Amino acid sequence: MRMRHIAFAAILALAVAGCAKYVIVPPAIDLASVGSIGLVTFKATNAKGDLDAAATQYFLQEVTVAQRIPVVELGPQDAVLADLGKTAFDRDAILALGEKQGLDAVFIGDIEVTKVKPQIDILAPLSKTLFARAAFDMAVRARLVSTRDGATLWTDSAIVQGTVGAIGMEGGVPTFSLQGESRAINQTLREIMFRTTWDFRPTRQRL
């Protein structure tokens, strides 16, 4: 009899949940209202390989999925700054970039890998370049800056712990390569970019 009561209570709870009403809450940041937006490739710190390009691509995917807006890809930070005759993305550089590219705002960000703990096979040959399994922390910081006055329109950051089965250690610095479609790296990048771009998504709120 007790089991029947429990089963009935569970069915009733599901029925009530199914009847619950929700309202769609607009995203905290409406990118369409910003105007034309550019994206500078994220700068990777304490990591080699193509992590910068991969991180930028995942960020772009999350932004465009959240809000169907066009985004102009501008290339690596060093190349963009060199083209402007600048050495850092200060206010003057942002204003110059907007004028040159005809943009109203630009995404700038960086990705950093820290606390790398390699787990090297004791049978692996000793060399300067060694591939091993490793755990690491991945941190992303991104901001959207107005090219009209240099003001920050939005900023966010996220940290995710990950483990990868084929990370290269070159002089103590991790070397990431996504050429082999590493599932672990892709999963970590997807997770951290999803968190970082949360403000661009509409949410569902229960009434």
C-alpha positions as CSV (number, residue, x, y, z in Angstrom):
1,M,0.0,0.0,0.0
2,R,2.8,2.4,0.9
3,M,4.5,1.8,-2.5
4,R,1.2,2.7,-4.2
5,H,1.0,6.0,-2.3
6,I,4.6,6.8,-3.3
7,A,3.9,5.9,-7.0
8,F,0.7,8.1,-6.9
9,A,2.6,11.0,-5.4
10,A,5.3,10.7,-8.0
11,I,2.8,10.7,-10.9
12,L,0.9,13.7,-9.3
13,A,4.2,15.7,-9.1
14,L,5.0,15.0,-12.7
15,A,1.5,16.0,-13.7
16,V,1.8,19.3,-11.8
17,A,5.2,20.0,-13.3
18,G,3.8,19.3,-16.8
19,C,1.0,21.9,-16.2
20,A,3.4,24.6,-15.0
21,K,3.6,27.7,-17.1
22,Y,6.8,29.5,-18.1
23,V,7.7,32.8,-19.7
24,I,10.7,33.5,-21.9
25,V,13.0,36.1,-20.5
26,P,15.0,38.1,-23.1
27,P,18.8,37.8,-22.9
28,A,20.6,40.2,-20.6
29,I,22.6,41.5,-23.6
30,D,20.8,42.3,-26.9
31,L,23.6,42.2,-29.4
32,A,21.4,43.3,-32.3
33,S,21.0,46.7,-30.6
34,V,24.8,47.1,-30.5
35,G,25.2,47.4,-34.2
36,S,27.9,45.9,-36.3
37,I,30.3,43.6,-34.3
38,G,33.8,42.3,-34.9
39,L,35.7,39.5,-33.2
40,V,39.4,39.4,-32.7
41,T,40.9,36.0,-32.3
42,F,41.4,35.1,-28.6
43,K,44.9,35.3,-27.3
44,A,46.2,32.1,-25.7
45,T,48.4,32.4,-22.7
46,N,50.6,29.6,-21.3
47,A,49.7,27.3,-24.2
48,K,50.9,26.6,-27.7
49,G,49.3,25.1,-30.8
50,D,45.9,26.1,-32.2
51,L,44.0,26.6,-28.9
52,D,43.5,30.3,-29.7
53,A,41.8,29.7,-33.0
54,A,39.7,26.8,-31.6
55,A,38.6,28.9,-28.6
56,T,37.6,31.7,-30.8
57,Q,35.6,29.4,-33.1
58,Y,33.7,27.9,-30.2
59,F,33.0,31.4,-28.8
60,L,31.7,32.5,-32.2
61,Q,29.5,29.4,-32.5
62,E,27.9,30.1,-29.1
63,V,27.3,33.7,-29.8
64,T,25.6,33.1,-33.2
65,V,23.5,30.2,-31.8
66,A,22.3,32.4,-29.0
67,Q,21.5,35.4,-31.2
68,R,21.4,35.2,-35.0
69,I,23.7,38.2,-35.7
70,P,26.5,38.6,-38.2
71,V,30.0,38.8,-36.7
72,V,33.1,40.0,-38.6
73,E,36.2,37.9,-37.9
74,L,39.2,40.2,-37.7
75,G,42.1,37.7,-37.2
76,P,44.8,37.3,-34.5
77,Q,45.4,40.1,-32.0
78,D,49.0,40.7,-32.9
79,A,48.1,41.1,-36.6
80,V,45.2,43.4,-35.9
81,L,47.3,45.6,-33.6
82,A,50.2,45.7,-36.1
83,D,47.9,46.8,-38.8
84,L,46.7,49.6,-36.6
85,G,50.3,50.5,-35.6
86,K,49.4,49.8,-31.9
87,T,50.8,47.4,-29.3
88,A,47.8,46.9,-27.0
89,F,44.0,47.2,-27.1
90,D,43.7,50.5,-25.3
91,R,41.1,53.1,-26.0
92,D,42.9,54.6,-29.0
93,A,43.4,51.2,-30.6
94,I,39.7,50.3,-30.2
95,L,38.6,53.6,-31.7
96,A,41.0,53.2,-34.6
97,L,39.8,49.6,-35.2
98,G,36.2,50.7,-35.3
99,E,36.9,53.5,-37.8
100,K,39.0,51.3,-40.1
101,Q,36.6,48.3,-40.1
102,G,33.4,50.3,-39.9
103,L,32.4,48.5,-36.7
104,D,30.3,49.6,-33.7
105,A,31.8,47.2,-31.2
106,V,34.4,44.4,-31.0
107,F,34.8,41.2,-29.0
108,I,38.2,40.8,-27.4
109,G,39.3,37.9,-25.2
110,D,42.0,35.6,-23.9
111,I,42.3,32.0,-22.8
112,E,44.8,30.8,-20.3
113,V,45.8,27.3,-19.2
114,T,47.0,26.9,-15.6
115,K,47.7,24.2,-13.1
116,V,48.8,21.7,-15.7
117,K,49.6,18.3,-14.1
118,P,51.1,15.9,-16.6
119,Q,50.7,12.2,-15.9
120,I,53.6,10.8,-18.0
121,D,54.0,7.1,-18.7
122,I,57.2,5.9,-17.0
123,L,58.1,4.0,-20.1
124,A,57.9,7.0,-22.4
125,P,61.2,8.2,-23.8
126,L,62.8,11.2,-22.2
127,S,62.8,14.1,-24.6
128,K,62.1,17.9,-24.7
129,T,58.8,17.3,-26.5
130,L,56.7,14.6,-24.8
131,F,53.0,13.8,-25.1
132,A,51.2,12.6,-22.1
133,R,47.9,12.7,-20.2
134,A,47.3,15.8,-18.2
135,A,44.8,17.6,-16.0
136,F,44.5,21.4,-16.3
137,D,42.5,24.5,-15.5
138,M,41.3,26.6,-18.5
139,A,40.2,30.2,-17.9
140,V,38.5,32.5,-20.4
141,R,38.0,36.3,-20.2
142,A,36.0,38.1,-22.8
143,R,34.6,41.6,-23.3
144,L,32.6,43.6,-25.8
145,V,34.0,47.1,-26.3
146,S,32.3,50.0,-28.0
147,T,34.4,51.4,-30.9
148,R,32.6,54.7,-30.5
149,D,34.0,55.7,-27.1
150,G,36.0,52.7,-25.9
151,A,33.6,51.8,-23.1
152,T,33.1,48.2,-22.1
153,L,29.6,47.1,-23.0
154,W,29.8,43.6,-21.5
155,T,32.4,41.3,-19.9
156,D,32.4,37.9,-18.4
157,S,34.8,35.1,-17.5
158,A,34.7,31.4,-16.7
159,I,37.1,28.6,-15.4
160,V,36.7,24.9,-16.2
161,Q,38.8,22.0,-15.1
162,G,39.6,19.5,-17.9
163,T,41.6,16.4,-18.6
164,V,43.1,15.5,-22.0
165,G,44.7,12.3,-23.1
166,A,47.2,13.7,-25.6
167,I,48.7,17.0,-24.5
168,G,52.2,17.9,-25.6
169,M,54.6,19.3,-23.1
170,E,57.3,21.5,-24.7
171,G,59.7,23.1,-22.3
172,G,57.1,22.9,-19.5
173,V,54.4,24.6,-21.7
174,P,51.4,22.6,-22.8
175,T,50.9,22.4,-26.6
176,F,47.3,21.8,-27.7
177,S,46.4,20.5,-31.1
178,L,42.8,19.9,-32.3
179,Q,43.9,18.4,-35.6
180,G,43.1,15.0,-34.1
181,E,39.7,16.1,-32.9
182,S,40.5,15.6,-29.3
183,R,37.1,14.9,-27.6
184,A,38.3,16.1,-24.2
185,I,39.6,19.4,-25.5
186,N,36.5,20.1,-27.5
187,Q,34.3,19.2,-24.6
188,T,36.2,21.6,-22.3
189,L,36.1,24.4,-24.8
190,R,32.4,24.0,-25.5
191,E,31.6,24.0,-21.8
192,I,33.7,27.1,-21.0
193,M,32.3,29.1,-24.0
194,F,28.8,28.1,-23.1
195,R,29.3,29.5,-19.6
196,T,31.0,32.7,-20.9
197,T,28.2,33.5,-23.4
198,W,25.3,32.9,-21.0
199,D,24.2,36.5,-21.0
200,F,23.4,36.3,-24.7
201,R,20.8,33.6,-24.3
202,P,17.1,33.9,-23.6
203,T,16.0,32.0,-20.5
204,R,12.8,30.3,-19.4
205,Q,11.3,31.4,-16.1
206,R,8.6,29.6,-14.3
207,L,5.5,31.6,-13.4
